[in-house]
Amino acid sequence: MGKLRNLSGKSVCKILLKHGFKEVRIHGSHCVMQKSVNDGTITVPVPLHKELRTGTLLSIIRQSGISRSEFE
């Protein structure tokens, strides 16, 4: 596994959009992204900060189900 890049909230939203997520709403400093799957919906809140912390980014990766290599 490579090292995660320092990513902003907007760039994470762009990666999620590329993988079929849609922007549902923006409330304050967070963007909520959703994707419909066979057995329900995946909802991922993304803070729109200039730089996301590593733990926050790992949580977004885990919730979204997208491979970590997309964020490296």
N, CA, C and O atoms as a CHARMM CRD file, in Angstrom:
* protein
*
  288
    1    1 MET  N      0.82700  -1.17700   0.00000 PROA 1      0.00000
    2    1 MET  CA     0.00000   0.00000   0.00000 PROA 1      0.00000
    3    1 MET  C      0.87300   1.24200   0.00000 PROA 1      0.00000
    4    1 MET  O      1.81900   1.35500   0.78000 PROA 1      0.00000
    5    2 GLY  N      0.54400   2.16500  -0.88000 PROA 2      0.00000
    6    2 GLY  CA     1.27800   3.41500  -0.94800 PROA 2      0.00000
    7    2 GLY  C      0.76100   4.40500   0.07400 PROA 2      0.00000
    8    2 GLY  O     -0.20400   4.13900   0.79000 PROA 2      0.00000
    9    3 LYS  N      1.40900   5.53700   0.12800 PROA 3      0.00000
   10    3 LYS  CA     1.02500   6.58100   1.05700 PROA 3      0.00000
   11    3 LYS  C     -0.12400   7.39500   0.47000 PROA 3      0.00000
   12    3 LYS  O     -0.13200   7.69800  -0.72300 PROA 3      0.00000
   13    4 LEU  N     -1.09300   7.74600   1.31200 PROA 4      0.00000
   14    4 LEU  CA    -2.21300   8.55600   0.85900 PROA 4      0.00000
   15    4 LEU  C     -1.75800   9.98900   0.60000 PROA 4      0.00000
   16    4 LEU  O     -0.94400  10.53700   1.34400 PROA 4      0.00000
   17    5 ARG  N     -2.28700  10.58300  -0.45200 PROA 5      0.00000
   18    5 ARG  CA    -1.98000  11.98000  -0.75700 PROA 5      0.00000
   19    5 ARG  C     -2.74400  12.88900   0.19800 PROA 5      0.00000
   20    5 ARG  O     -3.72900  12.47100   0.80500 PROA 5      0.00000
   21    6 ASN  N     -2.29400  14.11800   0.32800 PROA 6      0.00000
   22    6 ASN  CA    -3.07300  15.12600   1.03600 PROA 6      0.00000
   23    6 ASN  C     -4.14000  15.62300   0.07100 PROA 6      0.00000
   24    6 ASN  O     -3.82700  16.25000  -0.94100 PROA 6      0.00000
   25    7 LEU  N     -5.39800  15.34000   0.38700 PROA 7      0.00000
   26    7 LEU  CA    -6.48600  15.70000  -0.50500 PROA 7      0.00000
   27    7 LEU  C     -7.43200  16.67900   0.17200 PROA 7      0.00000
   28    7 LEU  O     -7.62400  16.64300   1.38800 PROA 7      0.00000
   29    8 SER  N     -8.01500  17.54900  -0.63200 PROA 8      0.00000
   30    8 SER  CA    -9.04000  18.45600  -0.12500 PROA 8      0.00000
   31    8 SER  C    -10.40200  17.75800  -0.22700 PROA 8      0.00000
   32    8 SER  O    -10.54000  16.73600  -0.89800 PROA 8      0.00000
   33    9 GLY  N    -11.38600  18.32100   0.44000 PROA 9      0.00000
   34    9 GLY  CA   -12.73300  17.76600   0.38200 PROA 9      0.00000
   35    9 GLY  C    -13.30100  17.80000  -1.03200 PROA 9      0.00000
   36    9 GLY  O    -13.99100  16.87000  -1.44900 PROA 9      0.00000
   37   10 LYS  N    -13.01000  18.87700  -1.77400 PROA 10     0.00000
   38   10 LYS  CA   -13.50800  18.98600  -3.14700 PROA 10     0.00000
   39   10 LYS  C    -12.91600  17.91500  -4.05000 PROA 10     0.00000
   40   10 LYS  O    -13.61900  17.35700  -4.89200 PROA 10     0.00000
   41   11 SER  N    -11.62800  17.62300  -3.88400 PROA 11     0.00000
   42   11 SER  CA   -11.01100  16.60400  -4.73500 PROA 11     0.00000
   43   11 SER  C    -11.53200  15.21300  -4.38900 PROA 11     0.00000
   44   11 SER  O    -11.64500  14.36300  -5.27300 PROA 11     0.00000
   45   12 VAL  N    -11.85200  14.96300  -3.11900 PROA 12     0.00000
   46   12 VAL  CA   -12.45500  13.68100  -2.73900 PROA 12     0.00000
   47   12 VAL  C    -13.83900  13.56500  -3.35600 PROA 12     0.00000
   48   12 VAL  O    -14.21800  12.49200  -3.82500 PROA 12     0.00000
   49   13 CYS  N    -14.60400  14.66000  -3.36200 PROA 13     0.00000
   50   13 CYS  CA   -15.92900  14.64400  -3.99400 PROA 13     0.00000
   51   13 CYS  C    -15.82600  14.33300  -5.48100 PROA 13     0.00000
   52   13 CYS  O    -16.67000  13.61500  -6.01800 PROA 13     0.00000
   53   14 LYS  N    -14.80600  14.86100  -6.15600 PROA 14     0.00000
   54   14 LYS  CA   -14.60700  14.57900  -7.58000 PROA 14     0.00000
   55   14 LYS  C    -14.31600  13.10400  -7.81600 PROA 14     0.00000
   56   14 LYS  O    -14.80800  12.52300  -8.78400 PROA 14     0.00000
   57   15 ILE  N    -13.51600  12.48800  -6.93400 PROA 15     0.00000
   58   15 ILE  CA   -13.22300  11.05800  -7.05500 PROA 15     0.00000
   59   15 ILE  C    -14.49800  10.24400  -6.85700 PROA 15     0.00000
   60   15 ILE  O    -14.74700   9.28000  -7.58200 PROA 15     0.00000
   61   16 LEU  N    -15.30700  10.64000  -5.86900 PROA 16     0.00000
   62   16 LEU  CA   -16.56500   9.92700  -5.61700 PROA 16     0.00000
   63   16 LEU  C    -17.53100  10.08200  -6.79500 PROA 16     0.00000
   64   16 LEU  O    -18.21400   9.12700  -7.16500 PROA 16     0.00000
   65   17 LEU  N    -17.59200  11.27300  -7.38100 PROA 17     0.00000
   66   17 LEU  CA   -18.45100  11.49300  -8.55500 PROA 17     0.00000
   67   17 LEU  C    -18.04300  10.58400  -9.70600 PROA 17     0.00000
   68   17 LEU  O    -18.89200  10.05100 -10.42000 PROA 17     0.00000
   69   18 LYS  N    -16.73300  10.41200  -9.88000 PROA 18     0.00000
   70   18 LYS  CA   -16.20800   9.56100 -10.95200 PROA 18     0.00000
   71   18 LYS  C    -16.63500   8.10100 -10.77000 PROA 18     0.00000
   72   18 LYS  O    -16.70800   7.34800 -11.74100 PROA 18     0.00000
   73   19 HSD  N    -16.91500   7.70500  -9.52400 PROA 19     0.00000
   74   19 HSD  CA   -17.28300   6.32500  -9.22400 PROA 19     0.00000
   75   19 HSD  C    -18.78100   6.15400  -8.99000 PROA 19     0.00000
   76   19 HSD  O    -19.19400   5.19100  -8.34400 PROA 19     0.00000
   77   20 GLY  N    -19.59400   7.06000  -9.49800 PROA 20     0.00000
   78   20 GLY  CA   -21.03900   6.86800  -9.48700 PROA 20     0.00000
   79   20 GLY  C    -21.79300   7.50300  -8.33500 PROA 20     0.00000
   80   20 GLY  O    -23.00800   7.33400  -8.24000 PROA 20     0.00000
   81   21 PHE  N    -21.11700   8.22600  -7.46000 PROA 21     0.00000
   82   21 PHE  CA   -21.81000   8.91200  -6.37300 PROA 21     0.00000
   83   21 PHE  C    -22.41200  10.20300  -6.89700 PROA 21     0.00000
   84   21 PHE  O    -21.93500  10.76500  -7.88300 PROA 21     0.00000
   85   22 LYS  N    -23.47200  10.67600  -6.22900 PROA 22     0.00000
   86   22 LYS  CA   -24.11300  11.93900  -6.58300 PROA 22     0.00000
   87   22 LYS  C    -24.10700  12.84300  -5.36300 PROA 22     0.00000
   88   22 LYS  O    -24.23100  12.38200  -4.22800 PROA 22     0.00000
   89   23 GLU  N    -23.96300  14.13400  -5.61600 PROA 23     0.00000
   90   23 GLU  CA   -24.01200  15.10000  -4.53200 PROA 23     0.00000
   91   23 GLU  C    -25.47500  15.31600  -4.14900 PROA 23     0.00000
   92   23 GLU  O    -26.27500  15.77600  -4.96400 PROA 23     0.00000
   93   24 VAL  N    -25.81700  14.98400  -2.91200 PROA 24     0.00000
   94   24 VAL  CA   -27.20200  15.09500  -2.46200 PROA 24     0.00000
   95   24 VAL  C    -27.46700  16.47500  -1.88500 PROA 24     0.00000
   96   24 VAL  O    -28.46800  17.11200  -2.21300 PROA 24     0.00000
   97   25 ARG  N    -26.55400  16.94000  -1.01400 PROA 25     0.00000
   98   25 ARG  CA   -26.74000  18.26200  -0.41400 PROA 25     0.00000
   99   25 ARG  C    -25.42000  18.75800   0.16400 PROA 25     0.00000
  100   25 ARG  O    -24.49100  17.98800   0.41000 PROA 25     0.00000
  101   26 ILE  N    -25.37300  20.06000   0.37000 PROA 26     0.00000
  102   26 ILE  CA   -24.26100  20.68100   1.08500 PROA 26     0.00000
  103   26 ILE  C    -24.87500  21.43500   2.24700 PROA 26     0.00000
  104   26 ILE  O    -25.75600  22.27500   2.06400 PROA 26     0.00000
  105   27 HSD  N    -24.40200  21.12800   3.44200 PROA 27     0.00000
  106   27 HSD  CA   -24.90500  21.80400   4.63300 PROA 27     0.00000
  107   27 HSD  C    -23.70900  22.26000   5.45500 PROA 27     0.00000
  108   27 HSD  O    -22.97300  21.44200   6.00700 PROA 27     0.00000
  109   28 GLY  N    -23.52500  23.55200   5.52900 PROA 28     0.00000
  110   28 GLY  CA   -22.37000  24.07900   6.25900 PROA 28     0.00000
  111   28 GLY  C    -21.08600  23.72300   5.54100 PROA 28     0.00000
  112   28 GLY  O    -20.90400  24.06400   4.37300 PROA 28     0.00000
  113   29 SER  N    -20.19300  23.03500   6.24300 PROA 29     0.00000
  114   29 SER  CA   -18.89900  22.70200   5.66200 PROA 29     0.00000
  115   29 SER  C    -18.81800  21.24700   5.22300 PROA 29     0.00000
  116   29 SER  O    -17.72100  20.71700   5.05000 PROA 29     0.00000
  117   30 HSD  N    -19.96200  20.59200   5.04100 PROA 30     0.00000
  118   30 HSD  CA   -19.96600  19.18900   4.62900 PROA 30     0.00000
  119   30 HSD  C    -20.81300  18.97500   3.38100 PROA 30     0.00000
  120   30 HSD  O    -21.85500  19.60400   3.20100 PROA 30     0.00000
  121   31 CYS  N    -20.34500  18.08100   2.53300 PROA 31     0.00000
  122   31 CYS  CA   -21.06700  17.65900   1.34300 PROA 31     0.00000
  123   31 CYS  C    -21.48200  16.20900   1.57300 PROA 31     0.00000
  124   31 CYS  O    -20.67100  15.39500   2.01300 PROA 31     0.00000
  125   32 VAL  N    -22.72600  15.88400   1.28100 PROA 32     0.00000
  126   32 VAL  CA   -23.20100  14.51100   1.45500 PROA 32     0.00000
  127   32 VAL  C    -23.33900  13.87300   0.08000 PROA 32     0.00000
  128   32 VAL  O    -24.07000  14.36900  -0.77800 PROA 32     0.00000
  129   33 MET  N    -22.62400  12.76300  -0.12000 PROA 33     0.00000
  130   33 MET  CA   -22.62000  12.04000  -1.38400 PROA 33     0.00000
  131   33 MET  C    -23.35300  10.71200  -1.19700 PROA 33     0.00000
  132   33 MET  O    -23.21800  10.06300  -0.15900 PROA 33     0.00000
  133   34 GLN  N    -24.13400  10.30800  -2.21300 PROA 34     0.00000
  134   34 GLN  CA   -24.85800   9.04200  -2.14200 PROA 34     0.00000
  135   34 GLN  C    -24.72600   8.26500  -3.43700 PROA 34     0.00000
  136   34 GLN  O    -24.55100   8.82700  -4.51800 PROA 34     0.00000
  137   35 LYS  N    -24.81700   6.93000  -3.28600 PROA 35     0.00000
  138   35 LYS  CA   -24.78900   6.03600  -4.42600 PROA 35     0.00000
  139   35 LYS  C    -25.77900   4.91100  -4.16500 PROA 35     0.00000
  140   35 LYS  O    -25.77200   4.31000  -3.09100 PROA 35     0.00000
  141   36 SER  N    -26.63200   4.62500  -5.14400 PROA 36     0.00000
  142   36 SER  CA   -27.58200   3.52200  -5.01500 PROA 36     0.00000
  143   36 SER  C    -26.90600   2.22300  -5.40600 PROA 36     0.00000
  144   36 SER  O    -26.23000   2.14300  -6.43200 PROA 36     0.00000
  145   37 VAL  N    -27.09400   1.20300  -4.57600 PROA 37     0.00000
  146   37 VAL  CA   -26.57700  -0.12700  -4.85200 PROA 37     0.00000
  147   37 VAL  C    -27.74100  -1.10600  -4.76000 PROA 37     0.00000
  148   37 VAL  O    -28.84900  -0.71800  -4.38900 PROA 37     0.00000
  149   38 ASN  N    -27.50000  -2.36800  -5.09500 PROA 38     0.00000
  150   38 ASN  CA   -28.57000  -3.36000  -5.13900 PROA 38     0.00000
  151   38 ASN  C    -29.35300  -3.47000  -3.83900 PROA 38     0.00000
  152   38 ASN  O    -30.58100  -3.55100  -3.85700 PROA 38     0.00000
  153   39 ASP  N    -28.65200  -3.47400  -2.71400 PROA 39     0.00000
  154   39 ASP  CA   -29.32700  -3.69500  -1.44000 PROA 39     0.00000
  155   39 ASP  C    -29.52400  -2.42200  -0.61600 PROA 39     0.00000
  156   39 ASP  O    -29.71200  -2.51100   0.59700 PROA 39     0.00000
  157   40 GLY  N    -29.48800  -1.25100  -1.23500 PROA 40     0.00000
  158   40 GLY  CA   -29.73300  -0.01400  -0.50800 PROA 40     0.00000
  159   40 GLY  C    -28.97000   1.16900  -1.06600 PROA 40     0.00000
  160   40 GLY  O    -28.78900   1.30100  -2.27600 PROA 40     0.00000
  161   41 THR  N    -28.53000   2.02200  -0.16900 PROA 41     0.00000
  162   41 THR  CA   -27.83800   3.24900  -0.54600 PROA 41     0.00000
  163   41 THR  C    -26.59200   3.41200   0.31100 PROA 41     0.00000
  164   41 THR  O    -26.61100   3.13400   1.51100 PROA 41     0.00000
  165   42 ILE  N    -25.50500   3.86500  -0.31600 PROA 42     0.00000
  166   42 ILE  CA   -24.28500   4.19400   0.41200 PROA 42     0.00000
  167   42 ILE  C    -24.26000   5.71400   0.55600 PROA 42     0.00000
  168   42 ILE  O    -24.31500   6.43600  -0.43900 PROA 42     0.00000
  169   43 THR  N    -24.17500   6.20000   1.80100 PROA 43     0.00000
  170   43 THR  CA   -24.11900   7.62800   2.07600 PROA 43     0.00000
  171   43 THR  C    -22.77400   7.94700   2.70800 PROA 43     0.00000
  172   43 THR  O    -22.36600   7.31500   3.68300 PROA 43     0.00000
  173   44 VAL  N    -22.08600   8.94000   2.13900 PROA 44     0.00000
  174   44 VAL  CA   -20.75600   9.31900   2.63100 PROA 44     0.00000
  175   44 VAL  C    -20.71700  10.83200   2.83900 PROA 44     0.00000
  176   44 VAL  O    -20.81300  11.58500   1.87000 PROA 44     0.00000
  177   45 PRO  N    -20.57800  11.29300   4.09200 PROA 45     0.00000
  178   45 PRO  CA   -20.38300  12.73000   4.32300 PROA 45     0.00000
  179   45 PRO  C    -18.91300  13.09300   4.10600 PROA 45     0.00000
  180   45 PRO  O    -18.01700  12.38000   4.55900 PROA 45     0.00000
  181   46 VAL  N    -18.67400  14.20100   3.41600 PROA 46     0.00000
  182   46 VAL  CA   -17.30600  14.64900   3.13000 PROA 46     0.00000
  183   46 VAL  C    -17.14400  16.07800   3.63400 PROA 46     0.00000
  184   46 VAL  O    -17.84100  16.97500   3.16000 PROA 46     0.00000
  185   47 PRO  N    -16.23500  16.31000   4.59200 PROA 47     0.00000
  186   47 PRO  CA   -15.98200  17.68500   5.01800 PROA 47     0.00000
  187   47 PRO  C    -15.26000  18.46000   3.91700 PROA 47     0.00000
  188   47 PRO  O    -14.31000  17.95200   3.32100 PROA 47     0.00000
  189   48 LEU  N    -15.69700  19.66200   3.65200 PROA 48     0.00000
  190   48 LEU  CA   -15.11300  20.46000   2.57300 PROA 48     0.00000
  191   48 LEU  C    -13.96200  21.31100   3.10400 PROA 48     0.00000
  192   48 LEU  O    -13.97800  22.53600   2.98900 PROA 48     0.00000
  193   49 HSD  N    -12.97500  20.65500   3.68000 PROA 49     0.00000
  194   49 HSD  CA   -11.80200  21.34400   4.21700 PROA 49     0.00000
  195   49 HSD  C    -10.70100  21.39500   3.16100 PROA 49     0.00000
  196   49 HSD  O    -10.73600  20.64800   2.18300 PROA 49     0.00000
  197   50 LYS  N     -9.73200  22.27200   3.36000 PROA 50     0.00000
  198   50 LYS  CA    -8.62700  22.38500   2.41100 PROA 50     0.00000
  199   50 LYS  C     -7.77500  21.12500   2.39500 PROA 50     0.00000
  200   50 LYS  O     -7.26400  20.72800   1.34800 PROA 50     0.00000
  201   51 GLU  N     -7.62200  20.49500   3.55900 PROA 51     0.00000
  202   51 GLU  CA    -6.84600  19.25900   3.64700 PROA 51     0.00000
  203   51 GLU  C     -7.52400  18.34200   4.65900 PROA 51     0.00000
  204   51 GLU  O     -7.74500  18.73100   5.80600 PROA 51     0.00000
  205   52 LEU  N     -7.85400  17.11600   4.23000 PROA 52     0.00000
  206   52 LEU  CA    -8.50500  16.15800   5.12300 PROA 52     0.00000
  207   52 LEU  C     -7.45900  15.40700   5.93200 PROA 52     0.00000
  208   52 LEU  O     -6.37900  15.09400   5.43200 PROA 52     0.00000
  209   53 ARG  N     -7.78600  15.12300   7.16900 PROA 53     0.00000
  210   53 ARG  CA    -6.89200  14.32800   8.00500 PROA 53     0.00000
  211   53 ARG  C     -6.89200  12.89100   7.50700 PROA 53     0.00000
  212   53 ARG  O     -7.83500  12.45400   6.84700 PROA 53     0.00000
  213   54 THR  N     -5.83800  12.16500   7.82400 PROA 54     0.00000
  214   54 THR  CA    -5.67900  10.78900   7.34900 PROA 54     0.00000
  215   54 THR  C     -6.81300   9.89900   7.82500 PROA 54     0.00000
  216   54 THR  O     -7.34500   9.11000   7.04400 PROA 54     0.00000
  217   55 GLY  N     -7.19400  10.01000   9.09100 PROA 55     0.00000
  218   55 GLY  CA    -8.27300   9.18600   9.63700 PROA 55     0.00000
  219   55 GLY  C     -9.60000   9.45900   8.95800 PROA 55     0.00000
  220   55 GLY  O    -10.37300   8.53500   8.70700 PROA 55     0.00000
  221   56 THR  N     -9.86800  10.72100   8.65900 PROA 56     0.00000
  222   56 THR  CA   -11.10300  11.09300   7.96100 PROA 56     0.00000
  223   56 THR  C    -11.11100  10.51100   6.55800 PROA 56     0.00000
  224   56 THR  O    -12.12600   9.98000   6.10800 PROA 56     0.00000
  225   57 LEU  N     -9.98900  10.60900   5.87100 PROA 57     0.00000
  226   57 LEU  CA    -9.88100  10.07500   4.51500 PROA 57     0.00000
  227   57 LEU  C    -10.04400   8.55400   4.51200 PROA 57     0.00000
  228   57 LEU  O    -10.71900   8.00300   3.64200 PROA 57     0.00000
  229   58 LEU  N     -9.43100   7.87900   5.47900 PROA 58     0.00000
  230   58 LEU  CA    -9.57400   6.42000   5.56900 PROA 58     0.00000
  231   58 LEU  C    -11.02000   6.02700   5.83400 PROA 58     0.00000
  232   58 LEU  O    -11.49400   5.01900   5.31000 PROA 58     0.00000
  233   59 SER  N    -11.72300   6.80900   6.64000 PROA 59     0.00000
  234   59 SER  CA   -13.13000   6.53500   6.91800 PROA 59     0.00000
  235   59 SER  C    -13.97100   6.69600   5.65700 PROA 59     0.00000
  236   59 SER  O    -14.86800   5.89100   5.40800 PROA 59     0.00000
  237   60 ILE  N    -13.69400   7.72200   4.86100 PROA 60     0.00000
  238   60 ILE  CA   -14.42100   7.93900   3.60200 PROA 60     0.00000
  239   60 ILE  C    -14.16200   6.78300   2.64300 PROA 60     0.00000
  240   60 ILE  O    -15.08400   6.30800   1.98000 PROA 60     0.00000
  241   61 ILE  N    -12.90800   6.32700   2.56800 PROA 61     0.00000
  242   61 ILE  CA   -12.55300   5.20200   1.69600 PROA 61     0.00000
  243   61 ILE  C    -13.30300   3.95000   2.12700 PROA 61     0.00000
  244   61 ILE  O    -13.85100   3.23100   1.29200 PROA 61     0.00000
  245   62 ARG  N    -13.32700   3.69100   3.42500 PROA 62     0.00000
  246   62 ARG  CA   -13.99800   2.50200   3.96200 PROA 62     0.00000
  247   62 ARG  C    -15.50600   2.55200   3.68800 PROA 62     0.00000
  248   62 ARG  O    -16.09000   1.55100   3.27200 PROA 62     0.00000
  249   63 GLN  N    -16.13700   3.70400   3.91600 PROA 63     0.00000
  250   63 GLN  CA   -17.57700   3.84300   3.71000 PROA 63     0.00000
  251   63 GLN  C    -17.96200   3.72500   2.23000 PROA 63     0.00000
  252   63 GLN  O    -18.98900   3.13500   1.89500 PROA 63     0.00000
  253   64 SER  N    -17.13600   4.28500   1.35800 PROA 64     0.00000
  254   64 SER  CA   -17.47900   4.33300  -0.06000 PROA 64     0.00000
  255   64 SER  C    -17.29700   2.99700  -0.76600 PROA 64     0.00000
  256   64 SER  O    -17.98400   2.71300  -1.74800 PROA 64     0.00000
  257   65 GLY  N    -16.36400   2.16600  -0.26600 PROA 65     0.00000
  258   65 GLY  CA   -16.09600   0.88200  -0.91600 PROA 65     0.00000
  259   65 GLY  C    -15.19200   0.99800  -2.13400 PROA 65     0.00000
  260   65 GLY  O    -15.02700   0.03300  -2.88000 PROA 65     0.00000
  261   66 ILE  N    -14.60500   2.17100  -2.33900 PROA 66     0.00000
  262   66 ILE  CA   -13.68600   2.39200  -3.45700 PROA 66     0.00000
  263   66 ILE  C    -12.30000   1.96000  -3.01200 PROA 66     0.00000
  264   66 ILE  O    -11.94500   2.12100  -1.84500 PROA 66     0.00000
  265   67 SER  N    -11.51300   1.41200  -3.93400 PROA 67     0.00000
  266   67 SER  CA   -10.17600   0.93800  -3.57600 PROA 67     0.00000
  267   67 SER  C     -9.29000   2.11300  -3.14500 PROA 67     0.00000
  268   67 SER  O     -9.40900   3.22700  -3.65400 PROA 67     0.00000
  269   68 ARG  N     -8.41800   1.82800  -2.20900 PROA 68     0.00000
  270   68 ARG  CA    -7.53200   2.84700  -1.64900 PROA 68     0.00000
  271   68 ARG  C     -6.59800   3.43200  -2.70800 PROA 68     0.00000
  272   68 ARG  O     -6.17300   4.58300  -2.60200 PROA 68     0.00000
  273   69 SER  N     -6.28300   2.63600  -3.72400 PROA 69     0.00000
  274   69 SER  CA    -5.35400   3.09700  -4.76200 PROA 69     0.00000
  275   69 SER  C     -5.87600   4.31200  -5.51900 PROA 69     0.00000
  276   69 SER  O     -5.08000   5.06500  -6.08000 PROA 69     0.00000
  277   70 GLU  N     -7.17900   4.52300  -5.55000 PROA 70     0.00000
  278   70 GLU  CA    -7.75200   5.70500  -6.21700 PROA 70     0.00000
  279   70 GLU  C     -7.37800   6.99600  -5.50500 PROA 70     0.00000
  280   70 GLU  O     -7.37600   8.06800  -6.11100 PROA 70     0.00000
  281   71 PHE  N     -7.05900   6.89300  -4.20900 PROA 71     0.00000
  282   71 PHE  CA    -6.78500   8.07200  -3.40400 PROA 71     0.00000
  283   71 PHE  C     -5.29400   8.27200  -3.17100 PROA 71     0.00000
  284   71 PHE  O     -4.91200   9.20500  -2.46500 PROA 71     0.00000
  285   72 GLU  N     -4.43400   7.42100  -3.74700 PROA 72     0.00000
  286   72 GLU  CA    -2.99000   7.52700  -3.53600 PROA 72     0.00000
  287   72 GLU  C     -2.33600   8.38100  -4.59700 PROA 72     0.00000
  288   72 GLU  O     -1.12000   8.57500  -4.57000 PROA 72     0.00000
